[in-house]
Amino acid sequence: MRPAWHKAGQLCLALCVSLGSSAAFAVNDLKGGPAVNQINLHPPVTQIAADQQWLHSFMLIICTVIFIGVFGVMFYSIFKHRRSKGAKSANFHESTTVEIIWTIVPFVIVIGMALPATKVVVAMKDTSAADLTIKATGYQWKWGYDYLKGEGEGLAFISTLDAAQREASDSGKPAPVDDYLLKVDNPLVVPVDKKIRIITTANDVIHAFMVPAFGIKQDAIPGFVRDTWFRATKTGDFYGQCAELCGKEHAYMPIHVKVLSAADYTAWTEAKKKELAAKADDPNKVWALPDLIARGEKVYSNCAACHQANGKGAGPIKALDGSPVVLDADHAKQINTVLNGIPPGMPAWKQLSDTDIAAVITYTKNAWSNKTGQLVQPKEVAALRK
């Protein structure tokens, strides 16, 4: 008869296996993104990423061989020449031959590792002759994309974490979805088999643009311009994240890159330009207060991450509810703040249209307890834009 502790152990093991299995199958591998229980690098989608994986395996093999060789000889020597077997310690001086060998062999190993590594690193930094150049600007906590050169030149938009996923995270009980905290409202769209140069910078603190499937990771530093590149060989959706601890919302700063065929990309650029043109407003249009407040409430979603939905702010983030700048009848003070920012915490929002800035300022002047009745027209913003 088996003891009680043995049966209890079996029951505990079965329960752990059951829980582990249910947890493992709660979500699936995300194609182009992280996999469940992933222990290796992402499947490569660019030649650079493939070279990095080969280099990783190559270095691992060399290090393993060295480890086995060195410790194998050491343990063999300890076992073979142990004192209990009657071994006597030898008394000898240096050997020129041995010294030459242990100098040449490591040198050859280092050169053998450095040559392929240097080749990959040089290729990673060759951003010349790009088909498409895109500037990725890091904000707390979202990405701004500006298409600077190539097909789609002139397009610009902000990419933010999907609002539904943020609400699910805030609830503390998010649903098990494959793309949790990786879904965005506006993904970065690029064509397949084209060299894409990514210029990185930041508006507030240091961020990092990283997409593992492409083998790219480049810091985005305020006041500096860095660059990297990739050439995707497959169409599909690929995911990354800001890889630099950039503040309390760091976990909510995903990167979603959608790679399309050449024809689909052309269609997307044309549709996007029409969409942006349709959204463009006449800065000289005179708006009514209720219409601007309604529009500003939607634009305020960009501000709520820091200032909170109730306008109370948090920690070093100043409250908008009751703020002297917001309540001030001199609209230029708040307009300049939104347009140019206040380093290091408040980013500049020049990428927003004159109408959107006028709307969000009007909203803050009339939301919560700020019932000022003040109205900021787009032409006021246009006059102060630099």
Secondary structure, DSSP 4 states (H G I P E B T S, - for coil): ---HHHHHHHHHHHHHHHHHHHHHTSS---TTS--TT--SPPPP-SHHHHHHHHHHHHHHHHHHHHHHHHHHHHHHHHHHT-GGGT---------HHHHHHHHHHHHHHHHHHHHHHHHHHHHHT---S-SEEEEEEEETTEEEEEEEESTTTT-EEEE-B-HHHHHHHHHT-----TTTTT-BSS-EEEETTS-EEEEEEESSS-EEEEEGGGTEEEEE-BT--EEEEE--SS-EEEEEEE-S--STTGGG-EEEEEEE-HHHHHHHHHHHHHHHHHH---TTPPPPHHHHHHHHHHHTHHHHHHH-TTS--BTTBPPSTT-HHHH-S-HHHHHHHHHH-BTTTB---TTS-HHHHHHHHHHHHHSTT--------HHHHHHH--
